[in-house]
Amino acid sequence: MKIKLKRAAGQRIRQGECLIQTQDIQSPEVELLKEGESYPVYHGDGAFLGHVLIGRQHKGLGWLYSRQPQQVWRESYVKDAIQGALEHRQPLMHSDSTNAFRLFNAIGDGIGGITVDWYNGYGLINYYAEGLYQYCDWFQAALIESIPTLQGLYETRRFKTTSEGMAENNQHVYGQVAPSPHPIKENQVNYGVYLGEDWMTGIFLDQRHVRQFVKDQAAGRRVLNLFSYTAAFSVAAAVGGASSTVSVDVAKRSMDRSMEQFELNGIEVDFDQHQIRVMDVFDYVKYALRHQLKFDLIICDPPSFARTKKTMWRVEEDYAALAEDLFKLLNPGGILIAATNSAQYSAEDFKAMLQEVVETIDGEAYLLTQFGLEADYPTSPDPESQYLKVLAYYREW
């Protein structure tokens, strides 16, 4: 069976994009396309475009994995893709300062719908579509064969199950069981992660370079970390010599996990120097404004969507108002780091929004630097692949 794309979709694929949406299909009927099956893809004019593996997820119907007519989906393709990704990560595999990073980054490494993270000897495979999970044995075998230092392997299913008899969402599948917490190191800073328990392990590896920036800028600064999760940014700041940190997150378990991260670096958590507040971020911002608190470095890395008892947050609609308040909390000479991982919010729109905020503040500020994804997160031209946007603004007065 062949898939024929509509004209606009075919043009996108010709220009390098790889994600195919349900509405892109001209023929056959989408319902006839089987999960986990590979199909050749053609433009409406009959030209061959590549092969797609059907793996339905919220992002789309499936990802183009090959543009070569004879290069079809088989176990050797998976093995070659894994080995190719490993070759590009050799500097990180042999790093003395960092032992946790992205080992395989979905379509950027040739196969959309799957990622593999490396945590100091342990691998975590994330499957985003059932179609990919049908080949879990292939991915496990490729990783076990290709990494002699692999101590253990975990997998997480991040998709809704449609088949009976599926495995647990998070499970250990090979080798030793990792300790809890499992110690990792990033740019000479220690963190603890939890494997096999939840979708989130305790740290977001795609922010490694931003944490390094925070560490480099933190000396002598008062730091505010909003949506702090396990306070990784605060820990990096403390190691970098911050005079104080405040970490704010609404999740109750953030307290214990955050304290643990500080303790792994020999830093005592106390209310005077390193505060951890379990509360709604927006309530804390109101409190800080009311009490005229000021900070020298503010990190704001919110989810794309969040709901609490009091508030509902949508990044596209609500970030501007929050950013305006954060500039009011920022001392002259201070830095605001604003981040979003929303694929629906383009880098251009995000920057334009923040620039509009800057033009309304009482004072002067300018864009100091910006970050995207690092080399261990290769991307495709698809917006869904290039999701991370981080902008750092310096306030002059």
C-alpha positions as CSV (number, residue, x, y, z in Angstrom):
1,M,0.0,0.0,0.0
2,K,1.3,3.5,-0.9
3,I,0.5,6.8,0.8
4,K,-0.1,9.8,-1.4
5,L,0.2,13.2,0.3
6,K,-1.7,16.4,-0.5
7,R,0.3,19.1,-2.3
8,A,1.1,21.3,0.7
9,A,2.2,18.4,2.8
10,G,4.3,17.0,0.0
11,Q,6.1,20.4,-0.3
12,R,6.9,20.4,3.4
13,I,8.4,16.9,3.2
14,R,10.4,17.9,0.2
15,Q,11.8,20.9,2.2
16,G,13.1,18.6,4.9
17,E,10.2,18.1,7.4
18,C,9.5,14.6,8.5
19,L,6.3,14.6,10.5
20,I,3.1,13.5,8.6
21,Q,-0.3,14.5,10.0
22,T,-3.6,12.8,9.5
23,Q,-4.9,15.7,7.4
24,D,-1.8,15.4,5.1
25,I,-3.0,12.1,3.6
26,Q,-4.7,12.2,0.2
27,S,-5.0,8.5,-0.1
28,P,-5.7,5.8,1.1
29,E,-8.1,6.2,4.0
30,V,-6.2,6.9,7.2
31,E,-8.0,4.1,9.0
32,L,-6.4,1.6,6.7
33,L,-2.9,2.5,7.9
34,K,-1.8,0.0,10.5
35,E,0.1,1.0,13.7
36,G,3.8,0.0,13.4
37,E,3.7,-0.6,9.7
38,S,6.0,1.0,7.2
39,Y,4.6,2.6,4.0
40,P,6.2,4.3,1.0
41,V,5.1,8.0,0.7
42,Y,4.5,9.9,-2.6
43,H,3.8,13.5,-3.5
44,G,0.5,14.2,-5.2
45,D,2.4,14.5,-8.5
46,G,3.6,10.9,-8.1
47,A,7.2,11.6,-7.0
48,F,8.6,9.3,-4.3
49,L,9.3,11.1,-1.0
50,G,10.4,8.4,1.4
51,H,9.1,5.8,3.9
52,V,7.0,6.5,7.0
53,L,6.5,4.3,10.1
54,I,3.0,4.7,11.4
55,G,3.1,5.7,15.1
56,R,0.1,7.7,16.1
57,Q,0.7,10.3,18.8
58,H,-0.5,13.8,19.6
59,K,2.1,15.2,17.3
60,G,0.9,13.3,14.2
61,L,0.4,10.1,12.3
62,G,4.0,9.1,11.9
63,W,7.6,10.2,11.0
64,L,9.4,9.8,7.8
65,Y,12.5,7.7,8.6
66,S,14.1,7.3,5.2
67,R,14.2,9.1,1.8
68,Q,15.8,6.2,0.0
69,P,13.6,3.9,-2.0
70,Q,15.5,0.7,-1.0
71,Q,16.1,1.7,2.6
72,V,13.1,0.1,4.4
73,W,12.2,-0.5,8.0
74,R,14.2,-3.5,9.4
75,E,16.2,-4.3,12.5
76,S,19.5,-3.4,10.8
77,Y,18.2,0.1,10.2
78,V,17.5,0.5,14.0
79,K,20.9,-0.8,14.8
80,D,22.7,1.5,12.4
81,A,20.7,4.5,13.7
82,I,21.7,3.7,17.3
83,Q,25.3,3.2,16.4
84,G,25.4,6.4,14.4
85,A,24.0,8.3,17.4
86,L,26.6,6.8,19.7
87,E,29.4,7.9,17.4
88,H,28.2,11.5,17.7
89,R,28.1,11.3,21.5
90,Q,31.6,9.9,22.0
91,P,32.9,13.1,23.5
92,L,30.1,13.0,26.1
93,M,30.6,9.3,26.7
94,H,34.2,10.0,27.7
95,S,33.6,13.2,29.5
96,D,35.0,13.6,33.1
97,S,32.6,16.4,34.0
98,T,29.2,15.1,32.6
99,N,27.7,11.6,32.6
100,A,24.1,12.3,31.8
101,F,22.8,13.4,28.4
102,R,20.5,12.6,25.4
103,L,21.9,9.4,23.7
104,F,19.3,9.2,20.9
105,N,17.1,12.1,19.9
106,A,14.1,10.9,17.8
107,I,14.0,12.2,14.3
108,G,17.2,14.1,14.7
109,D,18.9,10.7,14.9
110,G,16.8,9.1,12.2
111,I,13.8,7.6,14.0
112,G,10.9,9.8,15.2
113,G,8.8,8.8,18.2
114,I,11.6,7.5,20.4
115,T,14.4,9.0,22.6
116,V,17.1,7.4,24.7
117,D,18.7,9.2,27.7
118,W,21.9,8.2,29.4
119,Y,22.2,8.4,33.1
120,N,25.7,7.4,34.3
121,G,25.7,3.8,33.0
122,Y,22.0,3.4,32.7
123,G,19.8,3.9,29.6
124,L,16.2,5.1,29.6
125,I,14.2,4.5,26.4
126,N,11.1,6.7,25.9
127,Y,8.5,5.5,23.4
128,Y,6.0,8.1,22.2
129,A,4.0,5.9,20.0
130,E,2.7,2.3,20.1
131,G,4.0,1.7,16.6
132,L,7.5,2.2,17.8
133,Y,7.0,0.2,20.9
134,Q,6.2,-2.9,18.8
135,Y,9.9,-2.9,18.0
136,C,11.1,-2.5,21.6
137,D,13.2,-5.8,21.3
138,W,15.1,-4.2,18.4
139,F,16.0,-1.1,20.3
140,Q,16.9,-3.0,23.5
141,A,19.2,-5.3,21.5
142,A,20.9,-2.5,19.6
143,L,21.7,-0.6,22.8
144,I,22.9,-3.7,24.7
145,E,25.1,-4.7,21.8
146,S,26.5,-1.2,21.1
147,I,27.3,0.0,24.7
148,P,29.7,-2.3,26.6
149,T,29.5,-0.1,29.7
150,L,25.6,-0.4,29.9
151,Q,24.8,-1.5,33.4
152,G,21.0,-1.4,33.1
153,L,18.1,-0.4,30.9
154,Y,14.7,1.1,31.5
155,E,11.8,2.0,29.3
156,T,8.9,4.4,29.5
157,R,5.7,4.3,27.4
158,R,4.4,7.9,26.8
159,F,1.4,6.9,24.7
160,K,-2.1,5.7,25.3
161,T,-2.4,2.0,25.1
162,T,-4.7,0.5,22.5
163,S,-3.5,-3.1,22.8
164,E,-4.1,-5.6,25.6
165,G,-1.3,-7.2,27.4
166,M,1.0,-4.2,27.2
167,A,3.8,-3.8,29.8
168,E,3.8,-1.3,32.6
169,N,4.4,2.4,31.7
170,N,7.7,2.5,33.5
171,Q,9.8,-0.6,33.9
172,H,13.3,-2.1,34.2
173,V,14.1,-4.3,31.2
174,Y,17.7,-5.3,31.4
175,G,20.8,-5.6,33.7
176,Q,21.1,-4.1,37.1
177,V,18.5,-2.0,38.9
178,A,19.7,1.5,39.5
179,P,19.8,2.9,43.0
180,S,17.3,5.5,44.1
181,P,18.4,8.1,43.8
182,H,20.9,7.3,41.1
183,P,23.8,9.8,41.2
184,I,24.7,11.6,38.0
185,K,27.1,14.5,37.2
186,E,26.6,17.4,34.9
187,N,29.3,20.0,34.4
188,Q,30.8,19.0,37.7
189,V,27.5,19.4,39.6
190,N,25.9,16.4,41.3
191,Y,22.3,15.4,40.9
192,G,20.1,12.4,41.8
193,V,17.6,10.8,39.4
194,Y,14.9,8.1,39.8
195,L,14.6,5.5,37.1
196,G,11.6,3.3,36.5
197,E,9.3,5.3,38.8
198,D,7.7,8.0,36.7
199,W,7.9,9.7,33.3
200,M,10.1,12.4,34.8
201,T,13.4,11.3,36.4
202,G,14.3,14.4,38.4
203,I,16.1,16.5,35.8
204,F,15.5,17.8,32.3
205,L,18.7,17.0,30.4
206,D,17.9,19.4,27.6
207,Q,18.7,22.4,29.9
208,R,22.4,21.4,30.6
209,H,23.9,24.4,28.8
210,V,21.4,26.8,30.5
211,R,22.3,25.4,34.0
212,Q,26.0,26.0,33.1
213,F,25.2,29.6,32.2
214,V,23.4,30.0,35.5
215,K,26.3,28.5,37.4
216,D,28.7,30.9,35.6
217,Q,26.6,33.9,36.3
218,A,25.5,33.2,39.9
219,A,28.4,34.4,42.0
220,G,27.2,36.8,44.7
221,R,23.7,36.9,43.2
222,R,20.3,36.5,44.8
223,V,18.5,33.8,42.7
224,L,14.8,33.1,42.1
225,N,13.9,29.8,40.4
226,L,10.3,29.5,39.4
227,F,8.6,26.2,38.4
228,S,11.7,24.8,40.0
229,Y,10.8,21.0,39.9
230,T,13.7,19.5,41.8
231,A,15.7,22.8,42.0
232,A,18.4,21.8,39.5
233,F,18.9,25.5,38.5
234,S,19.1,26.5,42.1
235,V,21.7,23.9,42.8
236,A,23.8,25.0,39.8
237,A,23.5,28.6,41.1
238,A,24.5,27.6,44.6
239,V,27.5,25.7,43.4
240,G,28.4,28.8,41.3
241,G,28.5,30.9,44.4
242,A,25.0,32.5,44.6
243,S,24.5,34.4,47.8
244,S,21.0,33.0,48.1
245,T,18.4,31.0,46.2
246,V,14.6,30.6,46.3
247,S,13.0,27.7,44.6
248,V,9.3,27.7,44.0
249,D,7.1,24.9,42.8
250,V,3.5,23.8,43.5
251,A,4.3,20.1,43.7
252,K,4.6,18.8,47.2
253,R,7.2,16.2,46.5
254,S,9.5,19.0,45.1
255,M,10.5,19.7,48.7
256,D,12.3,16.4,49.5
257,R,13.7,16.0,46.0
258,S,15.0,19.5,45.9
259,M,16.7,19.2,49.3
260,E,18.2,16.0,48.2
261,Q,19.8,17.7,45.2
262,F,21.5,20.4,47.4
263,E,22.7,17.7,49.8
264,L,24.4,15.7,47.0
265,N,26.6,18.8,46.6
266,G,27.3,19.3,50.3
267,I,25.0,22.3,50.5
268,E,22.8,22.7,53.6
269,V,19.2,23.9,52.9
270,D,18.1,26.6,55.3
271,F,15.5,29.3,55.2
272,D,18.0,32.2,55.3
273,Q,20.2,31.2,52.3
274,H,18.5,28.5,50.3
275,Q,14.7,28.4,50.5
276,I,12.4,25.8,49.0
277,R,8.8,27.0,48.8
278,V,6.0,24.6,47.9
279,M,3.3,26.9,46.6
280,D,1.7,28.3,43.5
281,V,4.3,30.3,41.5
282,F,1.8,33.0,40.8
283,D,1.0,33.4,44.5
284,Y,4.7,33.7,45.3
285,V,5.2,36.3,42.6
286,K,2.4,38.4,44.1
287,Y,3.9,37.9,47.5
288,A,7.3,39.1,46.2
289,L,5.9,42.1,44.6
290,R,3.9,43.0,47.6
291,H,7.0,42.8,49.9
292,Q,9.2,44.5,47.3
293,L,11.6,41.6,47.1
294,K,14.4,41.9,44.6
295,F,16.6,39.3,42.8
296,D,19.7,39.4,40.6
297,L,19.0,36.3,38.6
298,I,15.6,34.9,37.8
299,I,14.9,31.6,36.0
300,C,11.4,31.0,34.7
301,D,10.9,27.6,33.0
302,P,7.2,26.9,33.1
303,P,5.2,24.0,31.5
304,S,3.3,24.7,28.4
305,F,0.1,24.1,30.2
306,A,-0.7,23.8,33.9
307,R,-3.7,23.9,36.2
308,T,-3.8,24.4,40.0
309,K,-6.7,25.1,42.3
310,K,-6.4,28.8,41.7
311,T,-4.9,29.3,38.3
312,M,-4.8,27.9,34.8
313,W,-1.7,28.6,32.8
314,R,-1.2,28.6,29.0
315,V,2.2,29.7,27.8
316,E,1.0,31.4,24.7
317,E,-1.6,33.5,26.6
318,D,-0.1,34.1,30.0
319,Y,3.7,34.3,29.7
320,A,3.7,38.1,28.9
321,A,2.0,39.1,32.1
322,L,4.3,36.9,34.1
323,A,7.4,38.2,32.4
324,E,6.3,41.8,33.1
325,D,6.0,41.0,36.8
326,L,9.4,39.3,36.8
327,F,11.2,42.3,35.4
328,K,9.7,44.3,38.3
329,L,11.5,41.8,40.7
330,L,14.8,42.1,38.9
331,N,17.5,44.4,40.2
332,P,19.5,46.6,37.8
333,G,22.4,44.5,36.6
334,G,20.3,41.4,36.9
335,I,19.4,38.7,34.4
336,L,16.0,37.2,33.6
337,I,16.2,33.7,31.9
338,A,12.8,33.0,30.2
339,A,12.3,29.5,28.8
340,T,9.6,27.6,27.0
341,N,9.4,24.1,25.6
342,S,6.2,24.6,23.7
343,A,6.5,23.4,20.1
344,Q,3.4,25.5,19.2
345,Y,5.1,28.7,20.3
346,S,7.7,29.6,17.7
347,A,11.1,31.1,18.6
348,E,10.1,34.2,16.6
349,D,6.8,34.7,18.4
350,F,8.4,34.0,21.8
351,K,11.2,36.6,21.3
352,A,8.7,39.1,19.9
353,M,6.5,38.7,23.0
354,L,9.3,39.3,25.4
355,Q,10.6,42.3,23.4
356,E,7.1,43.8,23.7
357,V,7.3,43.3,27.5
358,V,10.8,44.9,27.6
359,E,9.5,48.0,25.8
360,T,6.9,48.5,28.6
361,I,9.0,48.1,31.7
362,D,10.2,51.0,33.8
363,G,13.9,50.8,32.9
364,E,16.2,49.4,30.1
365,A,16.8,45.8,29.3
366,Y,18.3,44.0,26.3
367,L,18.7,40.4,25.1
368,L,22.0,39.1,26.4
369,T,22.1,35.6,24.9
370,Q,19.8,32.8,23.8
371,F,19.8,29.0,23.8
372,G,18.3,26.2,21.8
373,L,19.0,22.5,21.9
374,E,22.6,21.3,22.3
375,A,24.5,18.9,20.0
376,D,23.2,15.8,21.7
377,Y,19.7,17.0,20.7
378,P,19.9,17.0,16.9
379,T,16.7,18.2,15.2
380,S,14.9,18.2,11.9
381,P,13.2,21.3,10.3
382,D,9.9,20.2,12.0
383,P,8.8,22.8,14.7
384,E,8.0,19.8,16.9
385,S,11.7,18.8,16.8
386,Q,13.0,22.3,17.6
387,Y,10.9,22.9,20.7
388,L,13.2,24.5,23.3
389,K,13.6,28.3,23.4
390,V,15.6,30.1,26.1
391,L,16.2,33.8,26.2
392,A,18.4,35.7,28.8
393,Y,17.7,39.4,29.3
394,Y,20.0,41.8,31.1
395,R,18.5,44.7,33.0
396,E,20.6,47.8,32.9
397,W,18.5,50.0,35.2
